[in-house]
Amino acid sequence: MPDIDQQTSDLPSRSHFRITVIAVAAIIALIAGFGGIYGIDGLTRNAQAQTSCAAAVDIAKKIAPLAKGEVAALTMATAPRQLPDLAFNDADGKARKLSEWKDKTVLVNLWATWCVPCRKEMPALDKLQTTLGGKDFEVVAINIDTRDPDKPKNFLKEGNLTHLAYFHDDKAKVFQDLKSANLALGMPTSVLIDGSGCEIANIAGPAEWASDDAVTLLKAAIAK
């Protein structure tokens, strides 16, 4: 049987061993946690974003000084992040995906008729589409009303908002997808993305998108 001195001398090595085991277990749990939250596909997508989305972060840095006045609330991307490939429907009920706008700068906007700030923002988005919409830029405004599909259509018609294409998701999954990506905290929500589907900037709440401040910033983001 070892004496007291021998037992005492063994304490540091035993403690070190226990700490090492705990640290390894914590690392394994952390990796498992990331896998559980993001899944293998999510981890792969995140790794791909580090490469494909670097240019979007560069654009964000370039246009950051222009985020003032009517668009001062925009938050610029500081790390590469690719949006989920949002799925929704067009006015004819055809299934669409955000990836169809590849190679275009896109302002993704989520709106609903029950959201008062959304309704106030829509005329500005319609005018922005008139001003900048084309081969290099588009406003993709997705309605997430879950009841009475005619209500948002009538709202656009009555407001003579004819330049925005009508897109909708009556299950509001697009909101949950952006919320999971920490890009939707409330309504309205807008995310500016580049032609690879990577975040340039986002804003929680309305903005005066037809203002000179907004148009100047967006033109700088679109510029190749």
C-alpha positions as CSV (number, residue, x, y, z in Angstrom):
1,M,0.0,0.0,0.0
2,P,1.5,3.4,-1.0
3,D,2.3,5.8,1.7
4,I,0.8,9.2,2.2
5,D,3.7,10.9,0.4
6,Q,3.4,8.7,-2.6
7,Q,-0.4,9.4,-2.8
8,T,0.2,13.1,-2.5
9,S,2.8,13.0,-5.3
10,D,0.4,11.3,-7.6
11,L,-2.3,14.0,-7.2
12,P,-1.0,16.5,-9.9
13,S,-0.7,13.7,-12.5
14,R,-4.2,12.4,-11.7
15,S,-5.7,15.9,-11.7
16,H,-4.0,16.6,-15.1
17,F,-5.4,13.4,-16.4
18,R,-9.0,14.3,-15.3
19,I,-8.7,17.8,-16.8
20,T,-7.5,16.4,-20.1
21,V,-10.4,13.9,-20.2
22,I,-12.9,16.7,-19.4
23,A,-11.4,19.0,-22.1
24,V,-11.6,16.2,-24.7
25,A,-15.1,15.4,-23.8
26,A,-16.1,19.1,-24.0
27,I,-14.5,19.4,-27.5
28,I,-16.4,16.3,-28.7
29,A,-19.6,17.6,-27.3
30,L,-19.0,21.0,-29.0
31,I,-18.4,19.3,-32.3
32,A,-21.5,17.1,-31.9
33,G,-23.5,20.3,-31.0
34,F,-22.5,22.0,-34.1
35,G,-23.4,18.9,-36.1
36,G,-26.8,18.8,-34.4
37,I,-27.5,22.5,-35.0
38,Y,-26.2,22.8,-38.5
39,G,-26.0,19.2,-39.7
40,I,-23.4,18.0,-42.1
41,D,-24.9,20.0,-45.0
42,G,-24.9,23.1,-42.9
43,L,-21.3,22.7,-41.9
44,T,-20.3,22.0,-45.5
45,R,-22.3,25.1,-46.7
46,N,-20.6,27.2,-44.0
47,A,-17.2,26.1,-45.2
48,Q,-18.1,26.9,-48.8
49,A,-19.4,30.3,-47.8
50,Q,-15.9,31.2,-46.4
51,T,-14.7,31.1,-50.0
52,S,-17.7,32.0,-52.2
53,C,-18.9,34.8,-49.9
54,A,-15.6,36.7,-49.3
55,A,-16.5,39.1,-52.2
56,A,-19.8,40.0,-50.5
57,V,-17.9,41.1,-47.3
58,D,-15.6,43.2,-49.5
59,I,-18.7,44.9,-51.0
60,A,-20.0,45.5,-47.5
61,K,-16.8,47.2,-46.5
62,K,-16.9,49.4,-49.7
63,I,-20.5,50.6,-49.2
64,A,-20.4,50.9,-45.4
65,P,-19.7,54.7,-45.5
66,L,-22.8,55.1,-47.6
67,A,-25.1,53.6,-44.9
68,K,-26.4,56.9,-43.7
69,G,-29.5,59.0,-43.6
70,E,-32.5,56.9,-44.7
71,V,-30.4,53.7,-44.7
72,A,-28.3,54.3,-41.6
73,A,-29.9,51.3,-39.9
74,L,-28.4,48.8,-42.3
75,T,-26.0,46.3,-40.7
76,M,-23.1,45.4,-43.0
77,A,-21.9,41.8,-43.2
78,T,-18.5,41.4,-41.4
79,A,-18.1,37.6,-42.0
80,P,-18.9,35.4,-45.1
81,R,-22.4,34.1,-44.9
82,Q,-24.6,32.5,-47.6
83,L,-28.4,32.7,-47.3
84,P,-30.5,29.5,-47.4
85,D,-31.9,28.8,-50.8
86,L,-35.3,30.2,-49.9
87,A,-38.3,28.5,-51.5
88,F,-41.5,30.3,-52.3
89,N,-44.2,30.7,-55.1
90,D,-44.8,33.3,-57.7
91,A,-48.2,34.8,-58.7
92,D,-49.1,31.8,-60.8
93,G,-48.3,29.4,-57.9
94,K,-45.1,28.2,-59.6
95,A,-42.4,27.0,-57.1
96,R,-39.4,29.4,-57.1
97,K,-36.1,29.5,-55.4
98,L,-33.8,32.3,-54.5
99,S,-30.9,30.7,-56.4
100,E,-32.8,31.5,-59.6
101,W,-31.5,35.1,-59.2
102,K,-27.9,33.9,-59.4
103,D,-25.5,36.6,-60.8
104,K,-27.9,39.4,-59.7
105,T,-27.7,41.7,-56.7
106,V,-31.0,41.1,-54.9
107,L,-32.8,42.9,-52.1
108,V,-34.8,40.2,-50.4
109,N,-37.8,41.6,-48.5
110,L,-40.3,39.8,-46.3
111,W,-43.6,41.5,-45.8
112,A,-47.2,40.9,-44.7
113,T,-50.4,42.9,-44.9
114,W,-50.8,42.6,-41.1
115,C,-47.5,44.4,-40.6
116,V,-48.1,48.1,-40.6
117,P,-44.4,49.1,-41.3
118,C,-44.4,46.6,-44.2
119,R,-47.4,48.2,-45.8
120,K,-45.8,51.7,-45.5
121,E,-42.6,50.4,-47.0
122,M,-44.0,48.7,-50.1
123,P,-44.4,51.9,-52.2
124,A,-40.7,52.7,-51.8
125,L,-39.8,49.1,-52.7
126,D,-42.0,49.4,-55.8
127,K,-40.3,52.6,-56.8
128,L,-36.9,51.2,-56.2
129,Q,-37.7,48.3,-58.5
130,T,-38.7,50.9,-61.1
131,T,-35.5,52.8,-60.6
132,L,-32.9,50.1,-60.4
133,G,-34.6,46.8,-61.5
134,G,-33.0,45.1,-64.5
135,K,-30.4,42.6,-65.5
136,D,-28.1,43.5,-62.5
137,F,-30.6,44.1,-59.7
138,E,-34.0,43.1,-58.5
139,V,-36.3,43.5,-55.5
140,V,-37.6,40.1,-54.5
141,A,-40.4,40.9,-52.0
142,I,-42.0,37.8,-50.5
143,N,-45.4,38.0,-48.8
144,I,-45.9,35.7,-45.8
145,D,-49.6,36.2,-45.1
146,T,-50.8,32.8,-44.0
147,R,-54.6,33.5,-44.5
148,D,-56.7,34.9,-47.3
149,P,-54.3,34.7,-50.3
150,D,-56.2,37.4,-52.1
151,K,-55.5,40.0,-49.5
152,P,-51.9,40.8,-50.4
153,K,-52.7,40.7,-54.1
154,N,-55.5,43.2,-53.5
155,F,-53.2,45.4,-51.4
156,L,-50.7,45.7,-54.2
157,K,-53.4,46.3,-56.8
158,E,-55.2,49.0,-54.8
159,G,-51.9,50.7,-54.1
160,N,-51.0,50.6,-57.8
161,L,-47.8,48.7,-56.8
162,T,-47.3,47.1,-60.2
163,H,-43.5,47.0,-60.6
164,L,-42.9,44.4,-57.9
165,A,-43.3,40.8,-58.9
166,Y,-45.7,39.0,-56.5
167,F,-44.0,36.2,-54.5
168,H,-45.5,34.5,-51.5
169,D,-45.1,31.8,-49.0
170,D,-48.3,31.0,-47.2
171,K,-46.5,28.9,-44.6
172,A,-44.0,31.7,-43.8
173,K,-41.2,29.2,-43.9
174,V,-38.9,31.8,-45.5
175,F,-39.2,33.8,-42.3
176,Q,-38.2,30.8,-40.2
177,D,-35.3,30.1,-42.5
178,L,-33.9,33.6,-42.2
179,K,-34.6,33.6,-38.5
180,S,-32.5,30.4,-38.2
181,A,-29.7,32.2,-40.0
182,N,-30.1,35.1,-37.5
183,L,-31.3,37.4,-40.3
184,A,-35.0,37.8,-39.3
185,L,-35.8,39.4,-36.0
186,G,-39.1,40.9,-36.9
187,M,-41.1,42.4,-39.8
188,P,-40.3,43.8,-42.2
189,T,-36.9,42.1,-42.8
190,S,-34.7,42.9,-45.8
191,V,-31.4,41.3,-46.8
192,L,-29.1,42.6,-49.6
193,I,-27.3,39.7,-51.3
194,D,-24.8,39.4,-54.1
195,G,-25.0,37.2,-57.2
196,S,-23.8,34.2,-55.2
197,G,-26.5,34.5,-52.6
198,C,-24.2,35.9,-50.0
199,E,-25.2,38.5,-47.5
200,I,-23.9,42.1,-48.1
201,A,-26.2,43.8,-45.5
202,N,-29.4,43.4,-43.6
203,I,-32.0,45.5,-41.8
204,A,-34.7,44.7,-39.3
205,G,-37.4,47.2,-39.9
206,P,-38.5,49.5,-42.7
207,A,-36.3,51.8,-44.8
208,E,-37.0,54.5,-47.3
209,W,-35.7,52.4,-50.2
210,A,-36.6,55.0,-52.9
211,S,-34.5,57.7,-51.2
212,D,-31.3,59.1,-52.7
213,D,-29.4,57.6,-49.8
214,A,-30.7,54.1,-50.6
215,V,-30.3,54.4,-54.4
216,T,-26.7,55.7,-54.0
217,L,-25.8,52.8,-51.7
218,L,-27.4,50.2,-53.9
219,K,-25.8,51.5,-57.0
220,A,-22.4,51.1,-55.3
221,A,-23.3,47.6,-54.3
222,I,-24.3,46.7,-57.8
223,A,-21.2,48.2,-59.5
224,K,-18.8,45.5,-60.7
